[in-house]
């Protein structure tokens, strides 16, 4: 079962449309490996807003953040078998 499906339904009602789009994208069955800038460009939303939502998902344990010295951090989620 995917971690995003374990969320309470009442919390979903408070999500902004941008946050819902990001969460739907992250919930892709094939997993993701994206920087905030790349994902913001694909979804057509603000980079700052995208980074905040991704950081919140890292805090929840849904995504992992990989930091690099010379590029922006990459947010990763791959399904487990």
C-alpha positions in Angstrom: 0.0 0.0 0.0 1.2 3.4 -0.9 2.0 5.9 2.0 -0.1 8.6 0.3 -3.2 6.5 0.6 -2.8 6.3 4.4 -3.6 10.0 4.9 -6.8 11.1 6.6 -9.5 12.2 4.3 -10.2 15.4 6.3 -6.7 16.7 5.7 -7.2 16.4 2.0 -10.0 19.0 2.0 -7.5 21.7 3.2 -5.0 21.1 0.3 -4.6 23.8 -2.3 -4.9 22.8 -5.9 -1.1 23.1 -6.3 -0.5 20.7 -3.4 -3.1 18.2 -4.7 -1.4 18.2 -8.1 2.1 17.7 -6.6 0.8 14.8 -4.4 -1.0 13.2 -7.3 2.2 13.4 -9.4 4.3 12.0 -6.5 1.8 9.1 -6.1 2.7 7.8 -9.6 3.0 4.0 -9.7 6.5 4.2 -11.3 8.0 6.5 -8.6 9.7 9.9 -9.1 13.1 11.4 -9.0 12.7 15.2 -9.5 14.2 18.5 -8.4 11.7 21.2 -7.2 12.5 23.3 -10.3 11.9 20.5 -12.7 8.6 19.5 -11.1 7.5 23.1 -10.9 8.1 23.5 -14.6 6.2 20.3 -15.5 3.2 21.3 -13.4 3.3 25.0 -14.2 3.5 26.2 -10.5 5.8 28.4 -8.5 9.2 26.9 -7.6 9.0 28.1 -4.0 5.5 26.6 -3.6 6.7 23.3 -5.1 9.7 23.2 -2.8 7.6 23.8 0.3 5.2 21.0 -0.6 8.1 18.6 -1.4 9.8 19.5 1.9 6.6 18.8 3.7 6.4 15.4 2.1 10.0 14.7 3.2 9.0 15.6 6.8 6.0 13.1 6.5 8.4 10.4 5.2 6.8 10.1 1.8 9.8 11.3 -0.1 13.6 11.3 0.5 15.7 14.3 -0.3 19.2 13.8 -1.8 21.5 16.8 -1.5 24.3 17.5 -3.9 27.2 20.0 -3.8 26.7 21.4 -7.3 23.0 21.0 -8.1 19.6 21.5 -6.5 18.4 18.7 -4.2 16.5 15.8 -5.8 13.3 14.4 -4.2 12.9 10.6 -4.7 10.2 8.1 -4.1 10.2 4.6 -5.6 7.6 2.0 -4.8 8.7 -1.0 -2.7 7.8 -4.5 -3.5 
